Amino acid sequence: MANFGVQIFPTDQTIGPVELAKAVEERGLDSLFFPEHTHIPTSRKTPFPGGTDLPNWYWRSHDPFVALSAAAAVTSRIKIGTGICLVIERDPIVLAKECASLDVLSEGRFILGIGAGWNVEEMENHGASYKNRWKIVREKMLAVREIWTKDEAEFHGEFVDFDPLWCWPKPKQAGGPPVWLGANTKWTFDRVAEYCDGWMPIGGMGSGGMDNLRAACEKRGRDASEMAIALFGAPTDVEQVQGRIDQGFTDIIFGLPQSEPDKVLTHLDRVAAVADKVRAAQRSA
């Protein structure tokens, strides 16, 4: 049975994370995801991948870990996750601590969706190299895993380097929260297979996506069927959603409008209705 969730930028101009989290759980959905941008440089040299002017919610969003903590405090069932966390802009020791703390406080309900980002100037403000962004993400996530799973963790790489350290709490989920990678290039599959537990493409997986993921996992002795495959930006259409599930998606994540609370909740009702119909069809199949 597929899982159904929603994603929105939690800003000071739309529904608050507490009200939304309660509404998501009340409607029987399974997850809530918040994205991340620490800021947006005013230079705007890097073009927005969406092809339009950059919407202002990119620079108005709350810190996702703070917003997700608020969401966790008023819910008991739904998964809460970053969609995505810009690992490139975060200290790996602090990131490991934030994730472990949120996982413990939420009773093991946290999912860490990660990515490298697209805004060159934003990364550079954090002292990060756009050219080396994926190498840096890889090392940071390998280092985070060490901290999550070792009593005395150490890591020595090109971009991340620290001697043995103590860091508690450890995550509630064994091995740490699931890590889902948000990207969709020819290199994505090897990255997912090496240091992730799931894949979260926006819009779809593209031609050959599942075959490529299976091949990458097989090379590393992993089973692709154990991976979460999450569709971000899912259509609110029963037949299309069912088609994506048939393709292999395990999680269907719908986008919510960046609007006033009433409009967000109205769209959430529509999403919940689609999820209910797909679940009913799956049960009767």
Residue pairs with C-beta under 8 A, 6 or more apart in sequence:
1 279
1 282
2 245
2 249
2 250
2 251
2 252
2 278
2 282
3 30
3 31
3 79
3 250
3 251
3 252
4 29
4 30
4 31
4 251
4 252
4 253
4 254
4 271
4 274
4 275
4 278
4 279
5 24
5 29
5 30
5 31
5 32
5 33
5 78
5 79
5 251
5 252
5 253
5 254
6 24
6 29
6 31
6 32
6 33
6 253
6 254
6 255
6 256
6 268
6 271
7 32
7 33
7 34
7 35
7 83
7 232
7 253
7 254
7 255
7 256
8 14
8 15
8 20
8 34
8 255
8 256
8 257
8 258
8 264
9 34
9 35
9 57
9 58
9 60
9 61
9 258
10 16
10 17
10 20
10 34
10 61
10 62
10 64
10 67
11 57
11 60
11 61
11 62
11 258
12 60
12 62
13 57
13 60
13 258
14 57
14 258
14 259
14 260
14 261
14 264
15 23
15 260
15 261
15 264
15 265
16 70
16 261
17 34
17 62
17 67
17 68
17 70
17 71
18 70
18 71
18 73
18 74
19 261
20 32
20 71
20 256
20 264
20 268
21 32
21 70
21 71
21 72
21 74
21 75
21 78
21 80
22 74
22 75
23 265
23 268
24 31
24 32
24 75
24 78
24 268
25 75
25 76
25 77
25 78
27 268
27 269
27 271
27 272
28 272
28 275
28 276
29 78
29 268
29 271
29 272
29 275
30 78
30 79
30 251
31 78
31 79
31 80
31 81
31 111
31 251
31 253
32 68
32 71
32 78
32 79
32 80
32 81
33 80
33 81
33 82
33 83
33 111
33 113
33 232
33 253
34 61
34 62
34 64
34 67
34 68
34 71
34 81
34 82
34 83
35 61
35 64
35 82
35 83
35 84
36 61
36 63
36 64
36 82
36 84
36 85
36 86
37 58
37 59
37 61
37 86
37 119
37 122
38 63
38 86
38 89
38 122
38 126
39 59
39 122
39 125
40 54
40 58
40 59
40 119
40 122
41 119
41 121
41 122
41 125
43 121
44 54
45 120
45 121
46 118
46 119
46 120
46 121
46 122
48 54
49 118
55 258
57 258
64 82
64 85
65 82
65 98
65 102
68 80
68 81
68 82
68 102
68 106
68 110
69 102
69 105
71 80
72 80
72 102
72 105
72 106
72 109
72 110
73 105
76 107
77 109
78 109
79 109
79 110
79 111
80 102
80 106
80 109
80 110
80 111
81 110
81 111
81 112
81 113
81 180
82 111
82 112
82 113
82 114
83 113
83 182
83 200
83 232
83 253
84 113
84 114
84 115
84 182
84 200
85 95
85 112
85 113
85 114
85 115
86 115
86 116
86 117
86 122
87 95
87 114
87 115
87 116
87 136
87 137
87 140
87 141
88 116
88 117
88 123
88 126
88 128
88 133
88 136
88 137
88 140
89 117
89 122
89 123
89 126
89 128
90 140
92 139
92 140
92 141
92 143
92 144
92 147
92 155
92 160
93 143
93 147
93 162
93 165
93 167
95 140
95 144
96 143
96 144
96 147
96 148
96 167
97 147
97 167
99 110
99 112
99 144
99 148
99 171
99 176
99 177
100 147
100 148
100 167
100 168
100 169
100 170
100 171
100 176
101 169
102 110
102 177
103 109
103 110
103 171
103 172
103 173
103 176
103 177
104 169
104 171
104 172
106 172
107 172
108 171
108 172
108 173
110 171
110 173
110 177
111 177
111 178
111 180
111 198
112 176
112 177
112 178
112 179
112 180
113 179
113 180
113 181
113 182
113 200
113 230
114 137
114 141
114 179
114 180
114 181
114 182
114 196
115 137
115 181
115 182
115 183
116 133
116 134
116 136
116 137
116 183
117 123
117 133
120 130
123 129
123 130
123 133
124 130
128 136
129 136
132 159
134 187
134 191
135 158
135 159
136 159
136 160
138 191
138 194
138 195
139 155
139 157
139 158
139 159
139 160
140 159
140 160
141 179
141 195
141 196
142 155
142 157
142 160
142 195
143 153
143 155
143 157
143 160
143 162
144 176
145 175
145 176
145 195
146 153
146 154
146 155
147 153
147 165
147 167
148 170
148 171
148 175
148 176
149 170
149 175
149 176
151 166
152 164
152 165
152 166
153 164
153 165
153 167
154 162
154 163
154 164
154 165
155 161
155 162
156 162
171 177
178 197
178 198
178 228
179 195
179 196
179 197
179 198
180 196
180 197
180 198
180 199
180 200
180 228
180 230
181 188
181 191
181 192
181 196
181 198
181 199
181 200
182 200
182 201
182 202
182 232
183 191
183 201
184 201
184 202
184 205
184 206
184 209
186 212
188 199
188 201
189 199
189 209
189 212
189 213
189 215
189 216
190 216
190 219
192 198
192 199
192 213
192 216
192 217
192 227
193 213
193 216
193 217
193 219
193 220
193 222
194 220
196 227
197 227
197 228
198 227
198 228
198 229
198 230
198 251
199 205
199 213
199 227
199 228
199 229
199 230
200 228
200 229
200 230
200 231
200 232
200 251
200 253
201 209
201 231
201 232
202 232
202 233
203 231
203 232
203 233
204 231
204 244
204 247
205 229
205 231
205 247
205 248
205 249
210 224
210 229
210 247
210 248
213 224
213 227
213 229
214 224
216 224
217 223
217 224
217 227
218 224
228 250
228 251
229 248
229 249
229 250
229 251
230 249
230 250
230 251
230 252
230 253
231 244
231 249
231 251
231 252
231 253
232 253
232 255
233 253
233 254
233 255
234 240
234 241
234 244
234 252
234 253
234 254
234 255
235 241
236 254
236 267
236 270
236 271
236 274
237 274
238 274
238 277
238 278
238 281
241 252
241 274
241 278
242 278
242 281
244 252
245 252
245 278
245 282
252 275
252 278
254 271
254 274
256 264
256 267
256 268
256 271
257 263
257 264
257 267
